[in-house]
């Protein structure tokens, strides 16, 4: 079983990093000007700007 990638308000951050709001179906729902928040490991995720949104960690682009 892998690590979760989407989190809801009140969940604890599994790792430090920058997290961004995504839509319920993240790759189908495009959000203009999503909320971003920097959290440390164990911090609680804040409220999203709309109830159907979730938090997802932003990743750096990989260069091959």
KEMI-684631 format. One record per residue: residue number from 0; residue in one letter; x, y, z of N, C-alpha, C, O in turn. Coordinates in Angstrom, 3 decimals, always signed. Example, Ala and Ser with C-alpha at 12.3 -4.5 7.8 and 13.67 -1.06 7.14 Angstrom:
BEGIN
<rec><num>0</num><residu>a</residu><n_x>+13.190</n_x><n_y>-5.690</n_y><n_z>+7.800</n_z><ca_x>+12.300</ca_x><ca_y>-4.500</ca_y><ca_z>+7.800</ca_z><c_x>+13.200</c_x><c_y>-3.300</c_y><c_z>+7.800</c_z><o_x>+14.236</o_x><o_y>-3.319</o_y><o_z>+8.465</o_z></rec>
<rec><num>1</num><residu>s</residu><n_x>+12.850</n_x><n_y>-2.250</n_y><n_z>+7.080</n_z><ca_x>+13.670</ca_x><ca_y>-1.060</ca_y><ca_z>+7.140</ca_z><c_x>+12.900</c_x><c_y>+0.030</c_y><c_z>+7.870</c_z><o_x>+13.409</o_x><o_y>+1.138</o_y><o_z>+8.039</o_z></rec>
REM end
This chain:
BEGIN
<rec><num>0</num><residu>x</residu><n_x>+0.830</n_x><n_y>-1.168</n_y><n_z>+0.000</n_z><ca_x>+0.000</ca_x><ca_y>+0.000</ca_y><ca_z>+0.000</ca_z><c_x>+0.886</c_x><c_y>+1.246</c_y><c_z>+0.000</c_z><o_x>+1.855</o_x><o_y>+1.327</o_y><o_z>+0.755</o_z></rec>
<rec><num>1</num><residu>x</residu><n_x>+0.548</n_x><n_y>+2.212</n_y><n_z>-0.850</n_z><ca_x>+1.367</ca_x><ca_y>+3.414</ca_y><ca_z>-0.968</ca_z><c_x>+0.892</c_x><c_y>+4.536</c_y><c_z>-0.066</c_z><o_x>-0.118</o_x><o_y>+4.428</o_y><o_z>+0.628</o_z></rec>
<rec><num>2</num><residu>x</residu><n_x>+1.645</n_x><n_y>+5.599</n_y><n_z>-0.102</n_z><ca_x>+1.310</ca_x><ca_y>+6.780</ca_y><ca_z>+0.689</ca_z><c_x>+0.188</c_x><c_y>+7.566</c_y><c_z>+0.007</c_z><o_x>+0.135</o_x><o_y>+7.659</o_y><o_z>-1.219</o_z></rec>
<rec><num>3</num><residu>x</residu><n_x>-0.696</n_x><n_y>+8.122</n_y><n_z>+0.813</n_z><ca_x>-1.780</ca_x><ca_y>+8.950</ca_y><ca_z>+0.253</ca_z><c_x>-1.199</c_x><c_y>+10.185</c_y><c_z>-0.413</c_z><o_x>-0.160</o_x><o_y>+10.694</o_y><o_z>+0.006</o_z></rec>
<rec><num>4</num><residu>x</residu><n_x>-1.874</n_x><n_y>+10.666</n_y><n_z>-1.456</n_z><ca_x>-1.388</ca_x><ca_y>+11.854</ca_y><ca_z>-2.149</ca_z><c_x>-2.329</c_x><c_y>+13.043</c_y><c_z>-2.001</c_z><o_x>-1.915</o_x><o_y>+14.179</o_y><o_z>-2.230</o_z></rec>
<rec><num>5</num><residu>x</residu><n_x>-3.582</n_x><n_y>+12.811</n_y><n_z>-1.623</n_z><ca_x>-4.534</ca_x><ca_y>+13.903</ca_y><ca_z>-1.438</ca_z><c_x>-5.021</c_x><c_y>+13.903</c_y><c_z>+0.011</c_z><o_x>-5.269</o_x><o_y>+12.852</o_y><o_z>+0.602</o_z></rec>
<rec><num>6</num><residu>x</residu><n_x>-5.151</n_x><n_y>+15.111</n_y><n_z>+0.566</n_z><ca_x>-5.494</ca_x><ca_y>+15.257</ca_y><ca_z>+1.972</ca_z><c_x>-6.657</c_x><c_y>+16.209</c_y><c_z>+2.148</c_z><o_x>-6.864</o_x><o_y>+17.108</o_y><o_z>+1.333</o_z></rec>
<rec><num>7</num><residu>x</residu><n_x>-7.419</n_x><n_y>+16.011</n_y><n_z>+3.219</n_z><ca_x>-8.565</ca_x><ca_y>+16.858</ca_y><ca_z>+3.515</ca_z><c_x>-8.249</c_x><c_y>+17.790</c_y><c_z>+4.682</c_z><o_x>-7.268</o_x><o_y>+17.592</o_y><o_z>+5.398</o_z></rec>
<rec><num>8</num><residu>x</residu><n_x>-9.082</n_x><n_y>+18.797</n_y><n_z>+4.863</n_z><ca_x>-8.939</ca_x><ca_y>+19.737</ca_y><ca_z>+5.974</ca_z><c_x>-8.899</c_x><c_y>+18.953</c_y><c_z>+7.292</c_z><o_x>-9.723</o_x><o_y>+18.067</o_y><o_z>+7.518</o_z></rec>
<rec><num>9</num><residu>x</residu><n_x>-7.941</n_x><n_y>+19.285</n_y><n_z>+8.152</n_z><ca_x>-7.828</ca_x><ca_y>+18.614</ca_y><ca_z>+9.444</ca_z><c_x>-6.859</c_x><c_y>+17.451</c_y><c_z>+9.457</c_z><o_x>-6.436</o_x><o_y>+17.027</o_y><o_z>+10.532</o_z></rec>
<rec><num>10</num><residu>x</residu><n_x>-6.486</n_x><n_y>+16.910</n_y><n_z>+8.281</n_z><ca_x>-5.493</ca_x><ca_y>+15.839</ca_y><ca_z>+8.221</ca_z><c_x>-4.127</c_x><c_y>+16.404</c_y><c_z>+8.617</c_z><o_x>-3.916</o_x><o_y>+17.616</o_y><o_z>+8.575</o_z></rec>
<rec><num>11</num><residu>x</residu><n_x>-3.213</n_x><n_y>+15.531</n_y><n_z>+8.995</n_z><ca_x>-1.851</ca_x><ca_y>+15.931</ca_y><ca_z>+9.342</ca_z><c_x>-0.939</c_x><c_y>+15.735</c_y><c_z>+8.130</c_z><o_x>-1.060</o_x><o_y>+14.742</o_y><o_z>+7.414</o_z></rec>
<rec><num>12</num><residu>x</residu><n_x>-0.031</n_x><n_y>+16.678</n_y><n_z>+7.905</n_z><ca_x>+0.922</ca_x><ca_y>+16.586</ca_y><ca_z>+6.791</ca_z><c_x>+1.917</c_x><c_y>+15.458</c_y><c_z>+7.073</c_z><o_x>+2.535</o_x><o_y>+15.440</o_y><o_z>+8.137</o_z></rec>
<rec><num>13</num><residu>x</residu><n_x>+2.082</n_x><n_y>+14.514</n_y><n_z>+6.133</n_z><ca_x>+3.013</ca_x><ca_y>+13.405</ca_y><ca_z>+6.352</ca_z><c_x>+4.473</c_x><c_y>+13.813</c_y><c_z>+6.191</c_z><o_x>+5.359</o_x><o_y>+13.181</o_y><o_z>+6.764</o_z></rec>
<rec><num>14</num><residu>x</residu><n_x>+4.731</n_x><n_y>+14.869</n_y><n_z>+5.411</n_z><ca_x>+6.088</ca_x><ca_y>+15.339</ca_y><ca_z>+5.139</ca_z><c_x>+6.080</c_x><c_y>+16.859</c_y><c_z>+5.033</c_z><o_x>+5.048</o_x><o_y>+17.456</o_y><o_z>+4.725</o_z></rec>
<rec><num>15</num><residu>x</residu><n_x>+7.233</n_x><n_y>+17.490</n_y><n_z>+5.289</n_z><ca_x>+7.296</ca_x><ca_y>+18.936</ca_y><ca_z>+5.102</ca_z><c_x>+7.233</c_x><c_y>+19.259</c_y><c_z>+3.615</c_z><o_x>+7.684</o_x><o_y>+18.467</o_y><o_z>+2.787</o_z></rec>
<rec><num>16</num><residu>x</residu><n_x>+6.678</n_x><n_y>+20.412</n_y><n_z>+3.272</n_z><ca_x>+6.637</ca_x><ca_y>+20.823</ca_y><ca_z>+1.876</ca_z><c_x>+5.541</c_x><c_y>+21.823</c_y><c_z>+1.606</c_z><o_x>+4.844</o_x><o_y>+22.268</o_y><o_z>+2.518</o_z></rec>
<rec><num>17</num><residu>x</residu><n_x>+5.395</n_x><n_y>+22.174</n_y><n_z>+0.338</n_z><ca_x>+4.368</ca_x><ca_y>+23.103</ca_y><ca_z>-0.098</ca_z><c_x>+3.212</c_x><c_y>+22.284</c_y><c_z>-0.664</c_z><o_x>+3.408</o_x><o_y>+21.417</o_y><o_z>-1.516</o_z></rec>
<rec><num>18</num><residu>x</residu><n_x>+2.021</n_x><n_y>+22.568</n_y><n_z>-0.184</n_z><ca_x>+0.820</ca_x><ca_y>+21.857</ca_y><ca_z>-0.623</ca_z><c_x>-0.110</c_x><c_y>+22.842</c_y><c_z>-1.319</c_z><o_x>-0.171</o_x><o_y>+24.015</o_y><o_z>-0.952</o_z></rec>
<rec><num>19</num><residu>x</residu><n_x>-0.835</n_x><n_y>+22.357</n_y><n_z>-2.326</n_z><ca_x>-1.692</ca_x><ca_y>+23.198</ca_y><ca_z>-3.143</ca_z><c_x>-3.093</c_x><c_y>+22.593</c_y><c_z>-3.217</c_z><o_x>-3.256</o_x><o_y>+21.373</o_y><o_z>-3.175</o_z></rec>
<rec><num>20</num><residu>x</residu><n_x>-4.099</n_x><n_y>+23.458</n_y><n_z>-3.327</n_z><ca_x>-5.479</ca_x><ca_y>+22.994</ca_y><ca_z>-3.486</ca_z><c_x>-5.665</c_x><c_y>+22.358</c_y><c_z>-4.858</c_z><o_x>-5.156</o_x><o_y>+22.860</o_y><o_z>-5.860</o_z></rec>
<rec><num>21</num><residu>x</residu><n_x>-6.392</n_x><n_y>+21.259</n_y><n_z>-4.893</n_z><ca_x>-6.762</ca_x><ca_y>+20.633</ca_y><ca_z>-6.160</ca_z><c_x>-8.252</c_x><c_y>+20.345</c_y><c_z>-6.122</c_z><o_x>-8.859</o_x><o_y>+20.289</o_y><o_z>-5.053</o_z></rec>
<rec><num>22</num><residu>x</residu><n_x>-8.834</n_x><n_y>+20.164</n_y><n_z>-7.300</n_z><ca_x>-10.251</ca_x><ca_y>+19.828</ca_y><ca_z>-7.380</ca_z><c_x>-10.487</c_x><c_y>+18.397</c_y><c_z>-6.966</c_z><o_x>-9.537</o_x><o_y>+17.641</o_y><o_z>-6.760</o_z></rec>
<rec><num>23</num><residu>x</residu><n_x>-11.739</n_x><n_y>+18.018</n_y><n_z>-6.842</n_z><ca_x>-12.096</ca_x><ca_y>+16.668</ca_y><ca_z>-6.417</ca_z><c_x>-11.490</c_x><c_y>+15.617</c_y><c_z>-7.351</c_z><o_x>-10.970</o_x><o_y>+14.600</o_y><o_z>-6.891</o_z></rec>
<rec><num>24</num><residu>x</residu><n_x>-11.556</n_x><n_y>+15.860</n_y><n_z>-8.653</n_z><ca_x>-10.875</ca_x><ca_y>+15.022</ca_y><ca_z>-9.648</ca_z><c_x>-9.710</c_x><c_y>+15.854</c_y><c_z>-10.156</c_z><o_x>-9.842</o_x><o_y>+16.562</o_y><o_z>-11.155</o_z></rec>
<rec><num>25</num><residu>x</residu><n_x>-8.570</n_x><n_y>+15.776</n_y><n_z>-9.477</n_z><ca_x>-7.483</ca_x><ca_y>+16.734</ca_y><ca_z>-9.636</ca_z><c_x>-7.029</c_x><c_y>+16.988</c_y><c_z>-11.073</c_z><o_x>-6.770</o_x><o_y>+18.139</o_y><o_z>-11.424</o_z></rec>
<rec><num>26</num><residu>x</residu><n_x>-6.923</n_x><n_y>+15.958</n_y><n_z>-11.918</n_z><ca_x>-6.420</ca_x><ca_y>+16.234</ca_y><ca_z>-13.253</ca_z><c_x>-7.535</c_x><c_y>+16.621</c_y><c_z>-14.229</c_z><o_x>-7.239</o_x><o_y>+17.043</o_y><o_z>-15.347</o_z></rec>
<rec><num>27</num><residu>x</residu><n_x>-8.791</n_x><n_y>+16.492</n_y><n_z>-13.845</n_z><ca_x>-9.906</ca_x><ca_y>+16.917</ca_y><ca_z>-14.699</ca_z><c_x>-10.388</c_x><c_y>+18.320</c_y><c_z>-14.342</c_z><o_x>-10.898</o_x><o_y>+19.038</o_y><o_z>-15.202</o_z></rec>
<rec><num>28</num><residu>x</residu><n_x>-10.234</n_x><n_y>+18.707</n_y><n_z>-13.103</n_z><ca_x>-10.754</ca_x><ca_y>+19.985</ca_y><ca_z>-12.622</ca_z><c_x>-9.616</c_x><c_y>+20.981</c_y><c_z>-12.506</c_z><o_x>-8.741</o_x><o_y>+20.830</o_y><o_z>-11.654</o_z></rec>
<rec><num>29</num><residu>x</residu><n_x>-9.622</n_x><n_y>+21.993</n_y><n_z>-13.351</n_z><ca_x>-8.576</ca_x><ca_y>+22.996</ca_y><ca_z>-13.286</ca_z><c_x>-9.032</c_x><c_y>+24.159</c_y><c_z>-12.409</c_z><o_x>-10.136</o_x><o_y>+24.675</o_y><o_z>-12.576</o_z></rec>
<rec><num>30</num><residu>x</residu><n_x>-8.182</n_x><n_y>+24.563</n_y><n_z>-11.481</n_z><ca_x>-8.503</ca_x><ca_y>+25.646</ca_y><ca_z>-10.558</ca_z><c_x>-7.645</c_x><c_y>+26.844</c_y><c_z>-10.922</c_z><o_x>-6.432</o_x><o_y>+26.716</o_y><o_z>-11.083</o_z></rec>
<rec><num>31</num><residu>x</residu><n_x>-8.272</n_x><n_y>+28.012</n_y><n_z>-11.053</n_z><ca_x>-7.497</ca_x><ca_y>+29.224</ca_y><ca_z>-11.297</ca_z><c_x>-7.108</c_x><c_y>+29.825</c_y><c_z>-9.957</c_z><o_x>-7.946</o_x><o_y>+29.983</o_y><o_z>-9.069</o_z></rec>
<rec><num>32</num><residu>x</residu><n_x>-5.838</n_x><n_y>+30.158</n_y><n_z>-9.818</n_z><ca_x>-5.280</ca_x><ca_y>+30.759</ca_y><ca_z>-8.603</ca_z><c_x>-5.565</c_x><c_y>+29.922</c_y><c_z>-7.351</c_z><o_x>-6.235</o_x><o_y>+30.396</o_y><o_z>-6.434</o_z></rec>
<rec><num>33</num><residu>x</residu><n_x>-5.058</n_x><n_y>+28.675</n_y><n_z>-7.305</n_z><ca_x>-5.294</ca_x><ca_y>+27.824</ca_y><ca_z>-6.132</ca_z><c_x>-4.516</c_x><c_y>+28.311</c_y><c_z>-4.911</c_z><o_x>-3.467</o_x><o_y>+28.941</o_y><o_z>-5.043</o_z></rec>
<rec><num>34</num><residu>x</residu><n_x>-5.033</n_x><n_y>+28.016</n_y><n_z>-3.737</n_z><ca_x>-4.383</ca_x><ca_y>+28.351</ca_y><ca_z>-2.481</ca_z><c_x>-3.153</c_x><c_y>+27.463</c_y><c_z>-2.310</c_z><o_x>-3.187</o_x><o_y>+26.281</o_y><o_z>-2.654</o_z></rec>
<rec><num>35</num><residu>x</residu><n_x>-2.068</n_x><n_y>+28.028</n_y><n_z>-1.781</n_z><ca_x>-0.861</ca_x><ca_y>+27.254</ca_y><ca_z>-1.491</ca_z><c_x>-0.481</c_x><c_y>+27.499</c_y><c_z>-0.044</c_z><o_x>-0.663</o_x><o_y>+28.596</o_y><o_z>+0.485</o_z></rec>
<rec><num>36</num><residu>x</residu><n_x>+0.055</n_x><n_y>+26.449</n_y><n_z>+0.595</n_z><ca_x>+0.441</ca_x><ca_y>+26.581</ca_y><ca_z>+1.994</ca_z><c_x>+1.690</c_x><c_y>+25.739</c_y><c_z>+2.239</c_z><o_x>+1.809</o_x><o_y>+24.637</o_y><o_z>+1.704</o_z></rec>
<rec><num>37</num><residu>x</residu><n_x>+2.626</n_x><n_y>+26.254</n_y><n_z>+3.046</n_z><ca_x>+3.832</ca_x><ca_y>+25.514</ca_y><ca_z>+3.397</ca_z><c_x>+3.636</c_x><c_y>+24.925</c_y><c_z>+4.785</c_z><o_x>+3.336</o_x><o_y>+25.645</o_y><o_z>+5.738</o_z></rec>
<rec><num>38</num><residu>x</residu><n_x>+3.807</n_x><n_y>+23.607</n_y><n_z>+4.894</n_z><ca_x>+3.584</ca_x><ca_y>+22.917</ca_y><ca_z>+6.163</ca_z><c_x>+4.814</c_x><c_y>+22.107</c_y><c_z>+6.570</c_z><o_x>+5.578</o_x><o_y>+21.641</o_y><o_z>+5.724</o_z></rec>
<rec><num>39</num><residu>x</residu><n_x>+4.984</n_x><n_y>+21.954</n_y><n_z>+7.859</n_z><ca_x>+6.011</ca_x><ca_y>+21.065</ca_y><ca_z>+8.403</ca_z><c_x>+5.346</c_x><c_y>+19.708</c_y><c_z>+8.669</c_z><o_x>+4.119</o_x><o_y>+19.613</o_y><o_z>+8.705</o_z></rec>
<rec><num>40</num><residu>x</residu><n_x>+6.143</n_x><n_y>+18.682</n_y><n_z>+8.851</n_z><ca_x>+5.602</ca_x><ca_y>+17.358</ca_y><ca_z>+9.140</ca_z><c_x>+4.760</c_x><c_y>+17.414</c_y><c_z>+10.417</c_z><o_x>+5.217</o_x><o_y>+17.905</o_y><o_z>+11.449</o_z></rec>
<rec><num>41</num><residu>x</residu><n_x>+3.523</n_x><n_y>+16.906</n_y><n_z>+10.334</n_z><ca_x>+2.634</ca_x><ca_y>+16.890</ca_y><ca_z>+11.490</ca_z><c_x>+1.710</c_x><c_y>+18.088</c_y><c_z>+11.615</c_z><o_x>+0.802</o_x><o_y>+18.084</o_y><o_z>+12.446</o_z></rec>
<rec><num>42</num><residu>x</residu><n_x>+1.933</n_x><n_y>+19.133</n_y><n_z>+10.787</n_z><ca_x>+1.030</ca_x><ca_y>+20.288</ca_y><ca_z>+10.807</ca_z><c_x>-0.340</c_x><c_y>+19.886</c_y><c_z>+10.262</c_z><o_x>-0.453</o_x><o_y>+18.952</o_y><o_z>+9.467</o_z></rec>
<rec><num>43</num><residu>x</residu><n_x>-1.369</n_x><n_y>+20.597</n_y><n_z>+10.696</n_z><ca_x>-2.736</ca_x><ca_y>+20.313</ca_y><ca_z>+10.261</ca_z><c_x>-3.076</c_x><c_y>+21.123</c_y><c_z>+9.013</c_z><o_x>-2.755</o_x><o_y>+22.308</o_y><o_z>+8.926</o_z></rec>
<rec><num>44</num><residu>x</residu><n_x>-3.727</n_x><n_y>+20.475</n_y><n_z>+8.049</n_z><ca_x>-4.137</ca_x><ca_y>+21.172</ca_y><ca_z>+6.833</ca_z><c_x>-5.260</c_x><c_y>+22.152</c_y><c_z>+7.151</c_z><o_x>-6.202</o_x><o_y>+21.802</o_y><o_z>+7.862</o_z></rec>
<rec><num>45</num><residu>x</residu><n_x>-5.169</n_x><n_y>+23.391</n_y><n_z>+6.625</n_z><ca_x>-6.211</ca_x><ca_y>+24.395</ca_y><ca_z>+6.870</ca_z><c_x>-7.443</c_x><c_y>+24.155</c_y><c_z>+5.997</c_z><o_x>-7.476</o_x><o_y>+23.228</o_y><o_z>+5.187</o_z></rec>
<rec><num>46</num><residu>x</residu><n_x>-8.454</n_x><n_y>+25.006</n_y><n_z>+6.178</n_z><ca_x>-9.666</ca_x><ca_y>+24.951</ca_y><ca_z>+5.355</ca_z><c_x>-9.303</c_x><c_y>+25.263</c_y><c_z>+3.903</c_z><o_x>-8.418</o_x><o_y>+26.077</o_y><o_z>+3.640</o_z></rec>
<rec><num>47</num><residu>x</residu><n_x>-9.987</n_x><n_y>+24.616</n_y><n_z>+2.968</n_z><ca_x>-9.843</ca_x><ca_y>+24.954</ca_y><ca_z>+1.556</ca_z><c_x>-10.837</c_x><c_y>+26.060</c_y><c_z>+1.231</c_z><o_x>-11.749</o_x><o_y>+26.321</o_y><o_z>+2.015</o_z></rec>
<rec><num>48</num><residu>x</residu><n_x>-10.672</n_x><n_y>+26.711</n_y><n_z>+0.082</n_z><ca_x>-11.567</ca_x><ca_y>+27.809</ca_y><ca_z>-0.260</ca_z><c_x>-12.946</c_x><c_y>+27.330</c_y><c_z>-0.718</c_z><o_x>-13.899</o_x><o_y>+28.108</o_y><o_z>-0.709</o_z></rec>
<rec><num>49</num><residu>x</residu><n_x>-13.065</n_x><n_y>+26.055</n_y><n_z>-1.119</n_z><ca_x>-14.370</ca_x><ca_y>+25.460</ca_y><ca_z>-1.461</ca_z><c_x>-14.428</c_x><c_y>+24.070</c_y><c_z>-0.854</c_z><o_x>-13.393</o_x><o_y>+23.424</o_y><o_z>-0.694</o_z></rec>
<rec><num>50</num><residu>x</residu><n_x>-15.625</n_x><n_y>+23.596</n_y><n_z>-0.513</n_z><ca_x>-15.754</ca_x><ca_y>+22.343</ca_y><ca_z>+0.242</ca_z><c_x>-15.327</c_x><c_y>+21.086</c_y><c_z>-0.511</c_z><o_x>-14.928</o_x><o_y>+20.112</o_y><o_z>+0.128</o_z></rec>
<rec><num>51</num><residu>x</residu><n_x>-15.394</n_x><n_y>+21.067</n_y><n_z>-1.856</n_z><ca_x>-15.044</ca_x><ca_y>+19.864</ca_y><ca_z>-2.609</ca_z><c_x>-13.567</c_x><c_y>+19.763</c_y><c_z>-2.977</c_z><o_x>-13.172</o_x><o_y>+18.854</o_y><o_z>-3.707</o_z></rec>
<rec><num>52</num><residu>x</residu><n_x>-12.760</n_x><n_y>+20.679</n_y><n_z>-2.484</n_z><ca_x>-11.332</ca_x><ca_y>+20.662</ca_y><ca_z>-2.813</ca_z><c_x>-10.528</c_x><c_y>+19.896</c_y><c_z>-1.775</c_z><o_x>-10.969</o_x><o_y>+19.691</o_y><o_z>-0.644</o_z></rec>
<rec><num>53</num><residu>x</residu><n_x>-9.330</n_x><n_y>+19.475</n_y><n_z>-2.193</n_z><ca_x>-8.408</ca_x><ca_y>+18.749</ca_y><ca_z>-1.315</ca_z><c_x>-7.035</c_x><c_y>+19.369</c_y><c_z>-1.447</c_z><o_x>-6.819</o_x><o_y>+20.239</o_y><o_z>-2.290</o_z></rec>
<rec><num>54</num><residu>x</residu><n_x>-6.102</n_x><n_y>+18.924</n_y><n_z>-0.614</n_z><ca_x>-4.721</ca_x><ca_y>+19.394</ca_y><ca_z>-0.645</ca_z><c_x>-3.842</c_x><c_y>+18.325</c_y><c_z>-1.275</c_z><o_x>-4.034</o_x><o_y>+17.133</o_y><o_z>-1.032</o_z></rec>
<rec><num>55</num><residu>x</residu><n_x>-2.877</n_x><n_y>+18.752</n_y><n_z>-2.084</n_z><ca_x>-1.927</ca_x><ca_y>+17.822</ca_y><ca_z>-2.708</ca_z><c_x>-0.552</c_x><c_y>+18.477</c_y><c_z>-2.685</c_z><o_x>-0.428</o_x><o_y>+19.686</o_y><o_z>-2.882</o_z></rec>
<rec><num>56</num><residu>x</residu><n_x>+0.480</n_x><n_y>+17.670</n_y><n_z>-2.442</n_z><ca_x>+1.842</ca_x><ca_y>+18.212</ca_y><ca_z>-2.371</ca_z><c_x>+2.336</c_x><c_y>+18.588</c_y><c_z>-3.754</c_z><o_x>+2.177</o_x><o_y>+17.840</o_y><o_z>-4.718</o_z></rec>
<rec><num>57</num><residu>x</residu><n_x>+2.938</n_x><n_y>+19.765</n_y><n_z>-3.829</n_z><ca_x>+3.533</ca_x><ca_y>+20.205</ca_y><ca_z>-5.100</ca_z><c_x>+4.882</c_x><c_y>+19.513</c_y><c_z>-5.244</c_z><o_x>+5.649</o_x><o_y>+19.425</o_y><o_z>-4.285</o_z></rec>
<rec><num>58</num><residu>x</residu><n_x>+5.163</n_x><n_y>+19.029</n_y><n_z>-6.431</n_z><ca_x>+6.437</ca_x><ca_y>+18.351</ca_y><ca_z>-6.681</ca_z><c_x>+7.263</c_x><c_y>+19.158</c_y><c_z>-7.678</c_z><o_x>+6.724</o_x><o_y>+19.898</o_y><o_z>-8.500</o_z></rec>
<rec><num>59</num><residu>x</residu><n_x>+8.559</n_x><n_y>+19.001</n_y><n_z>-7.590</n_z><ca_x>+9.446</ca_x><ca_y>+19.676</ca_y><ca_z>-8.522</ca_z><c_x>+9.464</c_x><c_y>+18.892</c_y><c_z>-9.828</c_z><o_x>+9.349</o_x><o_y>+17.666</o_y><o_z>-9.824</o_z></rec>
<rec><num>60</num><residu>x</residu><n_x>+9.607</n_x><n_y>+19.593</n_y><n_z>-10.935</n_z><ca_x>+9.700</ca_x><ca_y>+18.931</ca_y><ca_z>-12.236</ca_z><c_x>+11.034</c_x><c_y>+18.199</c_y><c_z>-12.316</c_z><o_x>+12.068</o_x><o_y>+18.727</o_y><o_z>-11.907</o_z></rec>
<rec><num>61</num><residu>x</residu><n_x>+11.002</n_x><n_y>+17.007</n_y><n_z>-12.833</n_z><ca_x>+12.234</ca_x><ca_y>+16.226</ca_y><ca_z>-12.972</ca_z><c_x>+12.839</c_x><c_y>+16.458</c_y><c_z>-14.359</c_z><o_x>+12.131</o_x><o_y>+16.490</o_y><o_z>-15.366</o_z></rec>
<rec><num>62</num><residu>x</residu><n_x>+14.133</n_x><n_y>+16.616</n_y><n_z>-14.385</n_z><ca_x>+14.840</ca_x><ca_y>+16.785</ca_y><ca_z>-15.656</ca_z><c_x>+15.537</c_x><c_y>+15.468</c_y><c_z>-15.965</c_z><o_x>+16.277</o_x><o_y>+14.940</o_y><o_z>-15.135</o_z></rec>
<rec><num>63</num><residu>x</residu><n_x>+15.304</n_x><n_y>+14.949</n_y><n_z>-17.139</n_z><ca_x>+15.903</ca_x><ca_y>+13.647</ca_y><ca_z>-17.511</ca_z><c_x>+17.192</c_x><c_y>+13.839</c_y><c_z>-18.242</c_z><o_x>+17.833</o_x><o_y>+12.862</o_y><o_z>-18.631</o_z></rec>
REM end
